[in-house]
Amino acid sequence: MFSKLKGAGGGGGSGHSPLDTNPITQYFEVGKQTACAGPGLIWKIYDAVRKSDRKEASIFLFEKRLAEKLHKPKRKDTVCEVLRGSVRQLERFRHPKILQVLHSVEECNETLAFASEPILASLANILAYHEASGSGASGAPSTGASHPNTVQRPPPHAKDYSFLDLEIKYGLLQLTEALSYLHYTHHMLHRHVCPASIFVNKRGVWKLGGLEFTERLNEADPQEPMPISPWTSRVSKLCQPDLDYIAPEVQLHSQICMQSDMFSLGMVITSIFNHGRPIIQANNSNTSYQRQLDMLDEHVKMIVTDIPLPLREATIRLLSKEPKDRPTAQLLCLLKYFTTDSVVSTLQFLDVIQMKDPPQKNAFYKQTLRDSLPYIPRKLWFQHVWPSLEAEMRQSEVLASVLKPILLMIEHSTIEEYENVIQDSFRTVLTSPKTIQATVCLLENLHIILEKTQKEDARMEVLRVLYNAFESTTIQVQSAALFSVTNVADYIDEQAIRHMILPRTLSVFAQNSADLKFTIAVLSCVERILDRLDRPIILDQVLPLLTEVRLTDPDIMYRVVCIYAVLLRDKKYGLTVNQMATRVMPALLPQTVNPSLNLEQFTMLLQVLREMLDQIDRNQRNKLKLDNMSLPSPERRPLRHLFSSDNMHVPPFNIPNLRVEQRKTSSAEDMARKNSADSGILGGWWFGGGSSSPDSNFLRVQNALPIRRLSDNTLMTPKIRVAHSCSSSPGGSPGGLPIRRHSSIGPQERRGSTTNLSPPTGAGFYHGSVSREGSTLSVPAAYLARSMIGGSMPNTSSSTPFLSSSMSSLRSRRPSACLGGSQGSGLLQSLGTGMVRQLTGSPMGSAIGSPMGSGSPQHPGNGRAAPSPPHYQLFSGR
């Protein structure tokens, strides 16, 4: 008798449509059939769109000819009256958990129809697919009702649909709340709680419908049972509740109460966790029902292991045969299975958000929903959460709060999900007027939108929000625009940056330069786009900006230093050493002692300053070297050469009666002469020649190098010849005295000396003129004797730089031989000691003379009187 329904259940027949004659088509554009519901699944459900506002809806259609197939007369009118009554009841009970009617019943001779909120499927359609695909299933799939043949196959839309654990938990809570509303608000019994009366809308919300068999409770005592007719085969199946879900007291005792609906809810729970199959399958037989009811407890024990643990005890009590043992709807809502899940609470509030005022909405969207969104399954993001947010985007007073969870969804969604679900609706937000808070929120997260936007035209719509923000006169919007540039600079072309972003940034800075936070935002923006600017723009616009910024705040100073660090990184930015020295460093140096800087800021500042100094140093050194090389040859003489002995003109002087003769030099002496050739002091001073002259004579005394051995490669001491002061002296002969080595002086007699070979001063020191013959210098005996007993020549080394330099050179070569003045009488004392010993005839073969000024003593060897005064000659020759 349901042959027509079978055809309609498969999607409708071809040719004439039953909807064509129904007046509801004047208000709705009807699409294809998607589901079926109601007693015996006689309601056909079609997708539809309301013509007035293009709002999505669903059309419920009943074809009257299906009831004409019934055997007894007047059943057609009975069925139509039951269905009309259910629609009137739905219109009466307005509740978020009860199916919402959008358009009342429209009737014609052939059909009965009404419009509701958009429906995805009935729970019976979805459980039918679960039953067909569940373990242990066999034969044709069942709808979950007692009419397995009313639908030939599961609806296509429900074929691949499966519930998440969260969906089942929240769906059962929604059904419980709907029953609580009927029981305690309107004192009504549903009587037909089964999968065919439960709907899942396109948001995934479970809605209770099927109010065809409602019954009013006892007004005096709602808990008091009321008499009711049981299910019977003598009445049409379309005019009675589903036998598989009827409570035992109804069928056995013809009584009904609030707990009777709770038993039916327990049966729905077991069907959901039993792959869509109810634990009682009477197949429209009262006898079969009673037989299976006796085995109810065993069936419950078998199925309860598949039910979540927090829900097991409640399910067992709901399926108790005694009504008093079953919990009420109010108690079931307080079950920990529902109350301890924050996500369920969030979804529950979201379903009734339209009933809240704007402050409550703002608080929920800003905090609660945004925090719960990561724990909500992604399936429910676009099925349950997004439709509510999409509707709220049109409300300007809550738009700023709604954008927060929307932007979080965009950030974690794929590009396909964004383009297919969110983008079209979100474009209206980009183009429509917005509040300041909404604009700021949008600008701060503009990069998230651009990451998901692939089409070029859509990107231009997003960037237009940024460009318009710079034109705003509100400082919050301008600051947010600057912050946004740092995030979306990669998506902006260079022309827009140079001719739009930078000029507007400088313009808004000029208007708000006193605001510290705004200044930091400007500097961050400039730093981000710096690599996209060319050299003239940096020199003409960026550098003047940096010099105008006040560096008193550490954060501002740090941003400025970071920009300078970028400019120093590459020469293409055009920061010259002149600008560093004259404009940049004078402004940064005082900040090195700023007590407000932290370690990171101070380290960055010093690093940039050092790098600037290094660049200035390299630049200036290279410049000076090039300038020096470009000068003419005389002007490029080294500074050291200008102060050498060759350029000092002082009158020469001679040490009296001291004569140094040249001798053959050794290789070691040649090396020593080469080392001292740069100074040219000693030879140039004594002999009046330059250091490079081949005729230069050097005074070489072993006292300067006391550790060296007397060999060919050592410095040889000069030979000393004792003679009269002149050739005309009595008994004087230049060649009359033996020649000996100065090395006869023992090592123990070698002492350092501070005596300077300075020209003598003072009258009466010696008589006669100073003679100089070739390289021979004369020294009077009286002077040598004085040096032997501790006297010294006047110190004129400070006025004679050549001698001082020469002596320093000698001391630097052998530090051990250059001792303090208290440890010896010097070079001339050693010379004088050797010559006196030669005169006095010491046992070692050295002459020891008498003290100066004691007359002319006799020589102990031959009795001759020694010439007075004697003349000493030092030979440096052979």
ZAMARGU-4260 file (C-alpha; in steps of 0.2 Angstrom, whole numbers, plus 5000, padded with zeros to 4 digits):
<rodrens>
0) 5000/5000/5000 | 5015/5011/5001 | 5021/5009/4983 | 5019/5027/4979 | 5029/5031/4995
5) 5043/5019/4989 | 5044/5028/4973 | 5044/5045/4982 | 5057/5039/4994 | 5069/5036/4980
10) 5069/5054/4975 | 5052/5056/4966 | 5045/5050/4950 | 5046/5059/4933 | 5033/5069/4924
15) 5020/5078/4934 | 5025/5083/4952 | 5013/5083/4967 | 5020/5100/4972 | 5014/5108/4956
20) 4996/5110/4962 | 5000/5115/4980 | 4999/5133/4984 | 5015/5133/4994 | 5025/5134/4978
25) 5020/5152/4977 | 5031/5156/4992 | 5045/5144/4990 | 5056/5137/4976 | 5056/5118/4979
30) 5071/5107/4975 | 5074/5089/4976 | 5068/5077/4990 | 5082/5074/5003 | 5073/5064/5017
35) 5057/5057/5024 | 5049/5057/5042 | 5034/5055/5052 | 5022/5040/5056 | 5027/5027/5043
40) 5039/5040/5035 | 5024/5047/5026 | 5031/5065/5026 | 5042/5068/5011 | 5055/5082/5014
45) 5062/5093/5000 | 5075/5107/5000 | 5068/5124/4996 | 5072/5142/4996 | 5060/5156/5002
50) 5057/5168/4987 | 5055/5183/4998 | 5072/5183/5007 | 5081/5169/4999 | 5081/5160/5015
55) 5085/5141/5015 | 5070/5130/5021 | 5063/5113/5019 | 5046/5108/5012 | 5036/5093/5021
60) 5024/5085/5008 | 5010/5072/5011 | 5001/5065/4996 | 4983/5061/5001 | 4982/5047/4988
65) 4994/5036/4999 | 4979/5035/5012 | 4967/5030/4999 | 4975/5013/4998 | 4970/5009/5015
70) 4956/4996/5016 | 4943/5005/5027 | 4934/5021/5023 | 4937/5038/5031 | 4955/5033/5035
75) 4961/5046/5023 | 4953/5060/5032 | 4959/5053/5049 | 4977/5053/5043 | 4976/5071/5036
80) 4968/5077/5052 | 4982/5069/5062 | 4995/5077/5051 | 4987/5094/5052 | 4986/5094/5071
85) 5005/5090/5072 | 5009/5106/5062 | 4998/5116/5072 | 5006/5110/5088 | 5023/5114/5081
90) 5018/5132/5077 | 5012/5133/5095 | 5027/5127/5104 | 5041/5139/5100 | 5058/5132/5107
95) 5075/5131/5100 | 5075/5112/5102 | 5058/5109/5094 | 5057/5109/5075 | 5053/5127/5069
100) 5039/5130/5056 | 5042/5144/5043 | 5026/5142/5034 | 5009/5135/5040 | 5000/5121/5031
105) 4995/5123/5013 | 4982/5111/5007 | 4974/5106/4990 | 4965/5091/4984 | 4980/5080/4981
110) 4993/5086/4994 | 4996/5093/5011 | 5012/5103/5014 | 5021/5115/5026 | 5038/5123/5027
115) 5051/5122/5041 | 5069/5126/5045 | 5081/5117/5033 | 5082/5099/5037 | 5097/5088/5034
120) 5088/5071/5037 | 5078/5063/5050 | 5086/5052/5063 | 5077/5037/5056 | 5085/5040/5039
125) 5103/5041/5047 | 5100/5026/5058 | 5094/5016/5043 | 5111/5018/5035 | 5119/5013/5051
130) 5109/4997/5052 | 5113/4993/5034 | 5132/4995/5037 | 5133/4989/5055 | 5140/4973/5061
135) 5129/4958/5062 | 5116/4967/5050 | 5108/4956/5037 | 5094/4958/5025 | 5086/4975/5019
140) 5091/4990/5029 | 5078/4995/5042 | 5072/5013/5046 | 5072/5010/5064 | 5053/5010/5065
145) 5042/4995/5064 | 5039/4997/5045 | 5055/4991/5037 | 5048/4992/5020 | 5042/5010/5019
150) 5059/5016/5013 | 5068/5006/5000 | 5085/5012/5003 | 5094/5025/5014 | 5092/5043/5008
155) 5107/5048/4998 | 5111/5063/5009 | 5112/5051/5024 | 5122/5037/5016 | 5139/5043/5022
160) 5133/5053/5037 | 5140/5047/5054 | 5139/5055/5071 | 5153/5060/5082 | 5153/5056/5100
165) 5150/5075/5104 | 5136/5076/5092 | 5127/5061/5100 | 5130/5069/5117 | 5124/5086/5112
170) 5109/5078/5102 | 5103/5068/5117 | 5104/5084/5128 | 5094/5093/5115 | 5080/5080/5115
175) 5080/5080/5134 | 5078/5099/5135 | 5064/5098/5122 | 5055/5085/5133 | 5058/5095/5149
180) 5050/5110/5140 | 5034/5100/5135 | 5032/5092/5152 | 5035/5106/5164 | 5031/5122/5153
185) 5016/5116/5143 | 5011/5100/5153 | 5011/5090/5137 | 5016/5072/5134 | 5024/5069/5117
190) 5020/5050/5116 | 5029/5048/5099 | 5048/5049/5104 | 5056/5039/5091 | 5069/5041/5077
195) 5055/5046/5064 | 5050/5061/5075 | 5068/5067/5078 | 5076/5078/5065 | 5094/5084/5062
200) 5095/5101/5054 | 5109/5107/5042 | 5118/5114/5057 | 5119/5097/5065 | 5106/5102/5079
205) 5094/5088/5084 | 5076/5094/5084 | 5060/5086/5091 | 5045/5085/5080 | 5031/5073/5076
210) 5019/5080/5088 | 5005/5070/5080 | 5000/5061/5096 | 5002/5073/5110 | 4992/5072/5126
215) 4989/5084/5140 | 4994/5080/5157 | 4983/5080/5173 | 4982/5098/5178 | 4980/5094/5196
220) 4995/5082/5197 | 5006/5080/5182 | 5015/5065/5190 | 4998/5056/5191 | 4996/5042/5177
225) 4982/5045/5165 | 4972/5032/5155 | 4976/5030/5137 | 4972/5018/5123 | 4986/5006/5119
230) 4992/5002/5102 | 4980/4990/5092 | 4980/4983/5075 | 4962/4988/5073 | 4968/5006/5070
235) 4979/5012/5055 | 4997/5011/5059 | 4999/5029/5052 | 4987/5035/5066 | 4997/5027/5081
240) 5014/5029/5089 | 5028/5017/5084 | 5025/5001/5094 | 5044/4997/5096 | 5046/5013/5106
245) 5030/5013/5117 | 5032/5011/5136 | 5027/4995/5145 | 5013/5003/5156 | 5005/5010/5140
250) 5003/4994/5132 | 5000/4983/5147 | 4990/4994/5159 | 4983/5007/5147 | 4991/5021/5157
255) 5003/5035/5153 | 5013/5048/5162 | 5029/5059/5160 | 5040/5044/5163 | 5032/5036/5148
260) 5041/5048/5136 | 5057/5045/5146 | 5056/5026/5142 | 5054/5030/5124 | 5070/5041/5125
265) 5079/5027/5133 | 5074/5016/5118 | 5081/5029/5106 | 5098/5029/5115 | 5100/5010/5113
270) 5095/5011/5095 | 5109/5024/5092 | 5122/5013/5101 | 5115/4997/5093 | 5119/5002/5075
275) 5102/5009/5072 | 5092/4994/5078 | 5080/4995/5093 | 5081/4982/5106 | 5062/4978/5103
280) 5057/4974/5086 | 5038/4970/5087 | 5035/4971/5068 | 5018/4979/5072 | 5013/4964/5083
285) 5006/4966/5100 | 5010/4948/5105 | 5028/4950/5098 | 5030/4966/5108 | 5025/4957/5125
290) 5036/4943/5122 | 5052/4954/5119 | 5047/4965/5133 | 5049/4950/5145 | 5067/4949/5138
295) 5070/4968/5140 | 5082/4967/5155 | 5094/4954/5146 | 5094/4965/5130 | 5099/4980/5140
300) 5113/4971/5148 | 5120/4966/5131 | 5119/4983/5123 | 5124/4993/5139 | 5143/4989/5136
305) 5142/4999/5120 | 5135/5015/5129 | 5147/5028/5136 | 5151/5024/5154 | 5144/5041/5161
310) 5127/5037/5152 | 5125/5018/5157 | 5117/5020/5173 | 5105/5033/5167 | 5100/5022/5152
315) 5097/5007/5163 | 5085/5017/5174 | 5077/5024/5159 | 5072/5007/5152 | 5066/5001/5169
320) 5048/4993/5168 | 5043/5003/5183 | 5039/5022/5179 | 5044/5027/5196 | 5062/5021/5194
325) 5065/5032/5178 | 5073/5049/5180 | 5063/5064/5174 | 5069/5076/5160 | 5074/5089/5172
330) 5085/5077/5182 | 5092/5069/5166 | 5098/5087/5160 | 5109/5088/5176 | 5118/5072/5172
335) 5137/5074/5173 | 5138/5067/5156 | 5131/5083/5149 | 5136/5096/5162 | 5155/5093/5163
340) 5158/5096/5145 | 5162/5114/5141 | 5160/5112/5123 | 5142/5105/5125 | 5139/5121/5136
345) 5146/5132/5122 | 5135/5124/5108 | 5120/5125/5120 | 5122/5143/5122 | 5126/5146/5103
350) 5109/5138/5099 | 5100/5151/5109 | 5111/5166/5105 | 5097/5175/5096 | 5087/5176/5112
355) 5102/5185/5121 | 5105/5204/5121 | 5121/5212/5113 | 5132/5213/5129 | 5129/5194/5132
360) 5133/5191/5114 | 5149/5201/5114 | 5155/5192/5130 | 5151/5175/5123 | 5159/5178/5106
365) 5175/5187/5113 | 5179/5174/5126 | 5169/5158/5127 | 5167/5153/5109 | 5184/5158/5104
370) 5192/5148/5119 | 5181/5133/5115 | 5183/5133/5096 | 5199/5123/5096 | 5190/5109/5105
375) 5175/5108/5094 | 5177/5096/5080 | 5180/5104/5063 | 5165/5095/5056 | 5154/5106/5068
380) 5164/5122/5064 | 5156/5123/5047 | 5140/5114/5051 | 5135/5121/5068 | 5146/5136/5072
385) 5148/5145/5056 | 5129/5147/5052 | 5127/5156/5068 | 5142/5167/5065 | 5136/5171/5047
390) 5120/5177/5054 | 5128/5188/5067 | 5140/5197/5054 | 5125/5207/5049 | 5123/5215/5066
395) 5135/5230/5067 | 5134/5231/5086 | 5142/5213/5089 | 5153/5212/5073 | 5169/5216/5082
400) 5166/5202/5094 | 5160/5190/5080 | 5176/5193/5070 | 5187/5185/5083 | 5180/5167/5082
405) 5178/5169/5063 | 5196/5174/5061 | 5202/5160/5071 | 5192/5148/5060 | 5199/5156/5044
410) 5217/5154/5052 | 5215/5135/5055 | 5204/5131/5039 | 5211/5125/5023 | 5211/5136/5007
415) 5197/5125/5000 | 5186/5126/5016 | 5189/5145/5016 | 5184/5148/4998 | 5169/5136/4998
420) 5161/5140/5015 | 5167/5157/5022 | 5174/5168/5008 | 5158/5173/4999 | 5149/5178/5015
425) 5165/5186/5022 | 5166/5198/5008 | 5151/5208/5014 | 5161/5212/5030 | 5176/5219/5020
430) 5165/5230/5009 | 5152/5236/5021 | 5154/5250/5034 | 5161/5244/5051 | 5163/5251/5068
435) 5180/5257/5074 | 5183/5241/5085 | 5178/5230/5070 | 5190/5239/5058 | 5204/5238/5070
440) 5201/5219/5073 | 5200/5216/5054 | 5217/5226/5051 | 5226/5217/5065 | 5222/5200/5057
445) 5222/5205/5038 | 5237/5194/5035 | 5227/5179/5040 | 5214/5183/5027 | 5227/5186/5013
450) 5235/5169/5017 | 5219/5160/5012 | 5214/5172/4998 | 5221/5165/4981 | 5212/5175/4969
455) 5220/5192/4964 | 5203/5202/4964 | 5199/5195/4981 | 5216/5201/4987 | 5213/5218/4981
460) 5197/5219/4991 | 5206/5214/5006 | 5220/5227/5003 | 5208/5240/5000 | 5203/5239/5018
465) 5221/5244/5023 | 5222/5258/5010 | 5206/5265/5017 | 5212/5264/5035 | 5226/5277/5031
470) 5213/5289/5026 | 5204/5288/5043 | 5205/5302/5055 | 5204/5290/5070 | 5221/5286/5078
475) 5216/5268/5083 | 5212/5264/5065 | 5228/5273/5059 | 5239/5263/5072 | 5231/5247/5067
480) 5234/5251/5049 | 5253/5253/5053 | 5253/5237/5062 | 5245/5228/5048 | 5258/5234/5036
485) 5271/5225/5045 | 5261/5209/5043 | 5255/5210/5025 | 5270/5219/5017 | 5274/5204/5006
490) 5257/5205/4998 | 5259/5224/4993 | 5267/5228/4977 | 5282/5240/4977 | 5273/5254/4968
495) 5259/5254/4982 | 5273/5254/4996 | 5282/5269/4988 | 5268/5280/4982 | 5254/5275/4995
500) 5260/5267/5011 | 5276/5277/5015 | 5269/5294/5011 | 5253/5291/5021 | 5264/5284/5035
505) 5274/5300/5036 | 5259/5310/5035 | 5250/5302/5050 | 5266/5302/5060 | 5267/5321/5057
510) 5250/5322/5065 | 5253/5311/5080 | 5272/5312/5083 | 5269/5315/5102 | 5261/5298/5104
515) 5274/5286/5109 | 5264/5270/5104 | 5260/5278/5088 | 5279/5282/5085 | 5284/5264/5088
520) 5271/5258/5076 | 5278/5270/5063 | 5295/5265/5065 | 5290/5246/5065 | 5281/5250/5048
525) 5296/5259/5041 | 5308/5245/5046 | 5297/5232/5038 | 5296/5240/5021 | 5314/5247/5021
530) 5320/5234/5009 | 5307/5238/4996 | 5312/5256/4995 | 5326/5263/4984 | 5340/5274/4989
535) 5333/5292/4985 | 5318/5288/4995 | 5328/5283/5010 | 5339/5298/5009 | 5325/5310/5006
540) 5311/5303/5017 | 5317/5290/5029 | 5333/5298/5036 | 5324/5314/5040 | 5311/5304/5049
545) 5324/5296/5060 | 5332/5312/5065 | 5315/5320/5070 | 5311/5305/5082 | 5314/5308/5100
550) 5325/5295/5107 | 5321/5297/5126 | 5310/5282/5126 | 5320/5265/5126 | 5308/5257/5114
555) 5308/5271/5102 | 5327/5271/5103 | 5328/5253/5100 | 5317/5254/5084 | 5328/5268/5077
560) 5344/5258/5081 | 5336/5243/5072 | 5333/5253/5057 | 5351/5260/5057 | 5357/5242/5058
565) 5347/5238/5042 | 5354/5253/5033 | 5372/5248/5038 | 5370/5231/5031 | 5370/5236/5013
570) 5378/5250/5004 | 5363/5251/4993 | 5353/5261/5006 | 5365/5275/5004 | 5370/5279/5022
575) 5387/5288/5020 | 5401/5291/5033 | 5398/5309/5033 | 5380/5306/5039 | 5385/5294/5052
580) 5398/5306/5059 | 5388/5322/5058 | 5369/5317/5060 | 5368/5299/5067 | 5381/5296/5080
585) 5379/5313/5089 | 5361/5308/5092 | 5364/5290/5097 | 5380/5293/5108 | 5370/5301/5123
590) 5359/5286/5124 | 5373/5275/5129 | 5372/5282/5147 | 5353/5281/5147 | 5348/5272/5163
595) 5332/5266/5156 | 5340/5255/5143 | 5340/5236/5146 | 5354/5224/5142 | 5347/5220/5125
600) 5344/5238/5120 | 5361/5243/5126 | 5370/5229/5117 | 5361/5233/5101 | 5366/5252/5102
605) 5384/5248/5105 | 5385/5236/5091 | 5378/5249/5079 | 5389/5262/5085 | 5405/5251/5083
610) 5400/5246/5066 | 5398/5265/5061 | 5415/5268/5069 | 5423/5254/5059 | 5415/5260/5043
615) 5422/5278/5046 | 5439/5271/5051 | 5440/5261/5035 | 5434/5275/5024 | 5445/5288/5031
620) 5461/5277/5031 | 5458/5272/5013 | 5455/5290/5009 | 5471/5296/5018 | 5482/5283/5009
625) 5475/5288/4992 | 5479/5306/4996 | 5496/5302/5002 | 5500/5292/4986 | 5494/5306/4975
630) 5506/5319/4983 | 5523/5323/4973 | 5539/5314/4979 | 5547/5327/4990 | 5531/5329/4999
635) 5528/5311/5003 | 5543/5309/5013 | 5539/5299/5029 | 5537/5308/5045 | 5551/5298/5053
640) 5563/5304/5039 | 5559/5322/5043 | 5566/5320/5060 | 5581/5309/5056 | 5599/5314/5060
645) 5602/5318/5041 | 5591/5333/5043 | 5597/5340/5059 | 5611/5353/5057 | 5621/5355/5073
650) 5640/5360/5074 | 5651/5345/5076 | 5663/5344/5091 | 5677/5332/5096 | 5682/5324/5112
655) 5700/5330/5115 | 5715/5319/5114 | 5704/5304/5109 | 5709/5296/5093 | 5700/5281/5085
660) 5709/5272/5071 | 5700/5261/5058 | 5702/5243/5058 | 5696/5228/5048 | 5678/5224/5052
665) 5671/5207/5055 | 5654/5201/5048 | 5646/5203/5065 | 5651/5221/5065 | 5644/5224/5047
670) 5628/5217/5054 | 5628/5228/5068 | 5632/5243/5057 | 5618/5238/5046 | 5606/5238/5061
675) 5611/5255/5066 | 5612/5263/5049 | 5594/5270/5050 | 5598/5281/5065 | 5616/5286/5059
680) 5618/5295/5075 | 5634/5289/5083 | 5645/5290/5067 | 5637/5306/5061 | 5640/5314/5077
685) 5658/5309/5080 | 5664/5310/5063 | 5652/5322/5054 | 5647/5310/5041 | 5630/5302/5036
690) 5626/5285/5041 | 5627/5279/5024 | 5645/5286/5021 | 5658/5273/5018 | 5670/5283/5028
695) 5660/5283/5044 | 5669/5277/5059 | 5661/5268/5074 | 5667/5267/5092 | 5666/5248/5096
700) 5669/5243/5114 | 5667/5226/5121 | 5659/5233/5136 | 5643/5236/5126 | 5642/5217/5123
705) 5650/5208/5138 | 5644/5191/5134 | 5652/5189/5117 | 5668/5179/5113 | 5683/5186/5105
710) 5681/5178/5088 | 5680/5184/5070 | 5661/5185/5071 | 5661/5196/5087 | 5663/5215/5089
715) 5682/5217/5092 | 5687/5230/5105 | 5699/5244/5099 | 5717/5243/5101 | 5724/5257/5113
720) 5741/5265/5111 | 5747/5276/5125 | 5757/5291/5118 | 5762/5308/5123 | 5749/5322/5121
725) 5759/5328/5105 | 5774/5324/5095 | 5783/5338/5102 | 5782/5332/5120 | 5798/5326/5128
730) 5800/5308/5125 | 5785/5307/5116 | 5784/5296/5101 | 5768/5291/5092 | 5775/5273/5089
735) 5785/5271/5105 | 5772/5262/5116 | 5766/5244/5113 | 5749/5241/5106 | 5738/5229/5116
740) 5720/5224/5116 | 5707/5232/5127 | 5700/5215/5131 | 5714/5213/5144 | 5702/5221/5156
745) 5694/5206/5166 | 5676/5203/5165 | 5675/5208/5184 | 5681/5225/5180 | 5667/5229/5167
750) 5654/5240/5173 | 5640/5250/5165 | 5641/5268/5164 | 5630/5283/5163 | 5644/5294/5156
755) 5639/5303/5141 | 5651/5306/5127 | 5647/5324/5127 | 5658/5339/5122 | 5667/5346/5137
760) 5662/5362/5144 | 5670/5374/5156 | 5686/5385/5154 | 5702/5377/5159 | 5697/5359/5156
765) 5711/5357/5144 | 5724/5368/5136 | 5727/5370/5118 | 5717/5368/5103 | 5707/5352/5099
770) 5715/5343/5085 | 5707/5332/5073 | 5717/5322/5060 | 5707/5310/5049 | 5698/5299/5061
775) 5709/5302/5077 | 5702/5312/5092 | 5713/5318/5106 | 5708/5317/5124 | 5719/5325/5138
780) 5725/5313/5152 | 5718/5324/5166 | 5701/5321/5159 | 5703/5302/5159 | 5710/5302/5176
785) 5695/5311/5183 | 5683/5299/5175 | 5693/5284/5183 | 5690/5291/5200 | 5672/5294/5198
790) 5672/5311/5189 | 5662/5313/5173 | 5660/5324/5158 | 5646/5337/5159 | 5630/5329/5153
795) 5625/5338/5137 | 5615/5323/5130 | 5599/5332/5132 | 5605/5345/5120 | 5613/5333/5108
800) 5599/5321/5102 | 5611/5311/5091 | 5622/5305/5105 | 5607/5301/5116 | 5599/5291/5102
805) 5615/5282/5099 | 5617/5277/5117 | 5599/5271/5118 | 5603/5261/5103 | 5618/5253/5112
810) 5608/5250/5128 | 5594/5242/5118 | 5605/5229/5110 | 5613/5223/5126 | 5602/5228/5141
815) 5614/5218/5153 | 5628/5229/5149 | 5619/5246/5151 | 5617/5247/5170 | 5613/5261/5181
820) 5625/5275/5185 | 5629/5268/5203 | 5636/5252/5196 | 5650/5259/5186 | 5658/5274/5179
825) 5655/5270/5161 | 5665/5267/5145 | 5678/5280/5147 | 5682/5274/5165 | 5685/5257/5158
830) 5696/5264/5145 | 5705/5275/5157 | 5708/5261/5169 | 5716/5250/5156 | 5728/5265/5150
835) 5733/5269/5168 | 5738/5251/5171 | 5748/5251/5155 | 5758/5266/5163 | 5760/5258/5180
840) 5765/5241/5174 | 5753/5229/5183 | 5757/5211/5186 | 5744/5207/5173 | 5753/5217/5159
845) 5742/5232/5161 | 5749/5249/5165 | 5742/5258/5181 | 5745/5276/5181 | 5746/5288/5196
850) 5732/5300/5200 | 5730/5315/5189 | 5739/5330/5194 | 5753/5321/5205 | 5767/5326/5194
855) 5778/5315/5183 | 5782/5298/5191 | 5796/5286/5186 | 5792/5271/5177 | 5796/5256/5187
860) 5803/5246/5173 | 5816/5257/5165 | 5818/5271/5177 | 5813/5284/5164 | 5801/5297/5168
865) 5785/5295/5160 | 5780/5310/5148 | 5768/5322/5156 | 5754/5324/5151 | 5753/5308/5142
870) 5744/5306/5125 | 5732/5291/5123 | 5727/5285/5106 | 5713/5272/5102 | 5716/5263/5086
875) 5702/5255/5077 | 5713/5250/5062 | 5724/5235/5060
</rodrens>
